[in-house]
Amino acid sequence: DRDTDKKRIEELLEENMVLEIAQKQSMNESAHLGWELEQLSKSTDLADSEKSFVFELNECASSRILKLEKDNQSLQNTIQELRDASLISRESSLKFVELEKENQQLSKKIEKLQNQIEKEKQSNQDLETLSEELIKDKEQLQVVMETLKADKDRQIKDLKQENDHL
């Protein structure tokens, strides 16, 4: 997007320069036509046919000047639109940079949270393993206790028999 915006800005700037050059040429032509009109109007020794020709040329030049002024105004408007578009493009580029920074910060937070999740999973696995070991130890202790209880009961029985015998 940034490259596209840069290319668009470059294209707009090039188009802007072309329009400015065309505007200057248009203004130069207008000034030249005005000068020619002045030269023609200063010539007082022209014949009537030449005067009508000058009048037609004057009208033609005036219409051409009007056309050039309209073109000039249009070029001015286009230049302003290009400048506005360039500003908007710059603003969007700045917003894009801000969003990129925010995205990087969020990525870092996500990475930290994923690390914490992995640690929690490992901790849970460790607790499960410990729990299984404790259950096995408990079962072994119960077997030992039952064995001891059976031995105790047998010893009591043997002692009672010996006591009865005595």
Beta strands, then each sheet from edge to edge (+ up, - down):
end
